Amino acid sequence: MPQQSEQLTAAEISRLAGVTRATVSNWRRRHADFPRPSGGTEASPTYDRVQIEAWLAARGQLPEPSPKDELAAELRTQREDAPLSALYPVVVALSRMAPEAVGELAARPETALVQELAEVTEPFADAVPAVGGRVFRPCDAALLRAVLKCVREEGALPTVELIGERLAPDTTVRGSYPTPPPVIELMIDLLADGVPSAVLDPACGTGGFLAAASQRGAAHLYGQDIVTERADLAAARLGVLASDATATIRTGDSLRNDAFPGLAVDAVLCNPPFADRSWGHDELAYDPRWVYGLPPKLESELAWIQHCLAHLKPGGTAVMLMPPGVAERPSGRRIRSELVRNGAVRAVVSLAPGAAPPFNVGLHLWVLRRPDPSHPSADPVLFVDASQADGWDAVRDTTLEAWRSFVNAPADFEPVPGIARAVPVLDLMHAEMDLTPVRHVRTVAPIATPGDFAAAVNRRRAELRRAAETLLANDGTDWPPVGDEPVTWRTVTVGDLLRGNALAMERAVTGSRGAGETTGGGDAQVMSAQDVTSGGAPSKSQTDYNILSPVLLEEGDVLLPEIISGGMRARVVGPDDAGSVLGPHVLLFRPDPSRLDSWFLAGFLSAEENVHGAATGTSIIRIQPRRLRVPLMPLDKQREYGRAFRRIAALRRAAEITGRLAEETARELSTGLTAGALAPPGHNPGKSQADTPANRKH
């Protein structure tokens, strides 16, 4: 039986119509024919989607449905138990075809369409774990045509993820969290010898680590996840994103039922479940993987560490995301001691809370190595405290600078006071085997004289005052209200602007290059998603990504991260950034300057309500750019708003600089007081500390 009509909240109605929630509230109050609530509560009613769409269509407020909307509607009509995972191989097969061929296939009669799809899909059917022997029939033609249209016009990856939302809207597992793309990229950067050929993720989720590794050149990808729906989605995403790699994805509990016994790879990337008390302590007590000791029942993370080490070749590297308790809990001290003593721990990096979920905890990155008996190592362990770095760019740069210096000469690593230090194994054995980075790196920098220190602090305070003056100057004008009621505009979608040639859109295309094949962007740096958000200069080189047919940035281009991670911020390309290469997961909008102002476009595209109205996904939230909306305004009015958005960008940048300098100044003042280099304000320099009442002898 078809499902009942979907229920919509007021917020969802606003996104459907491309208006604000206040406008929906006005409709409810002012229009007697507005559909009555069909569910929810008095405080938070819900409405029948069919009725709402009919009402909006009658008023000319219902946007033309996109191919994604049409596919979503078809998916909603399917039974709850319909084997929709069989659509994954279809999308993977279509992703290997030219758009024209996909269009021709969609025009076939029902029987021919089903037969031809079966033929092109057959080579990919076994790649998705749960597909089985599902065969489509002519009665499925409407659904299949919606899939073909979505792939042709929206792309294979958005199509796969839309199907994934229908199949797995909520497949969370206790202690299991998605890994943000910036953290994934940093973990890949920490692989000592670059991305190797074979990579394993034994808790792969929807395949984020493996997809990123394939874009860096990994050719053999292995993944396992306990949730069938996530494993299926991972296999489909890799089929689209890693077409040149061999991906093997399996379903099951990696600790209890390892799908890859005997597999030894060059690298493991993993964000395992945290604090899992039912990981299998009793039934796995005599498992041969516990080379460094049987993990305590409350230390599931130490079981995952040993599982990952067991799948490495000698000398291979694993990078894992860990909760901070793993580094210091007394119950794990013996296993940590064995790991360190045998040279299995290479580095521990602390991140600030908010870098990855759970966002209230500052997580750690562990870099591990399987000891090679033929090349025993006595290297120290590197500790990096990146938790105080200002912004993600600073976290990445701080971590990688220390790591690369350490890898080149572990025994000669020069400590960075308060940030990084290499600690000999013997010293760790005497320190109760606490591997928390802050314990080892927070040492006070040597102070030559109190006068020199005070002069340096005063220079920093002068910088802070200048930055504060700049901040106040950027906020020196009143911003008047528009009137008694908010202004509303007619809007168009980015899809409409693309069809009208008012706008062009580009994405970076990554993949494997043939022998001797080079990029087309010369030595230009790559503008990554992190660079867009931080406002910093392009920070990646083209060797970091296998970018095919590089897209060069032009002045006036508008950039927007494709994946929502924290705050969303658009960026207008200036003269200094022009000529850089567009990086992965960044959307480029190139407006016709005679019809659209770049700053106006950037401001409205990145509006919070606009972004979330065009977003899809659960664990990884991705923007569907064609659904973003832009107000219709004359060019002179656009420029007026553009100047305002430019001022906001300058205000935000000044606030970030002021905040960073304030934090550094406060830290240096505190260090000066506690190290004995500075005295409190009002202190009498002629009166020695020994003369204070607290120090007098009675």
Secondary structure by P-SEA (a helix, b strand, c coil): cccccccccaaaaaaaacccaaaaaaaaaccccccccccccccbbbbcaaaaaaaaaaacccccccaaaaaaaaaaacccccccccaaaaaaaaaaccaaaaaaaaaccaaaaaaaaaaaaccccccccccccccccccaaaaaaaaaaaaacccaaaaaaaaaaaaccccccccbbbbcaaaaaaaaaacccccccccccccccccaaaaaaaaacccbbbbccccaaaaaaaaaaaaaccccbbbbbbbccccccccccccccccccccccccccccccccccccccccccccccccaaaaaaaaaaaaccccbbbbbbbcccccccccaaaaaaaaaaaccccbbbbbccccccccccbbbbbbbbccccccccbbbbbbbcccccccaaaaaaaaaaaaaaaaacccccccccccbbbbcaaaaaaaccccccccccccccccccaaaaaaaaaaaaaaaaaaaaaaaaaacbbbbbcccbbbbbbcccaaaaaaaccbbbbbbbbbbbcccccccccccccccaaaaaacccccccccccccccbbbbcccbbbbccccccbbbbbbbccccccccccccbbbbbcccccccaaaaaaaaacaaaaaaacccccbbbbccccbbbbbbcaaaaaaaaaaaaaaaaaaaaaaaaaaaaaaaaaaaaaaaaaccccccccccccccccccccccc
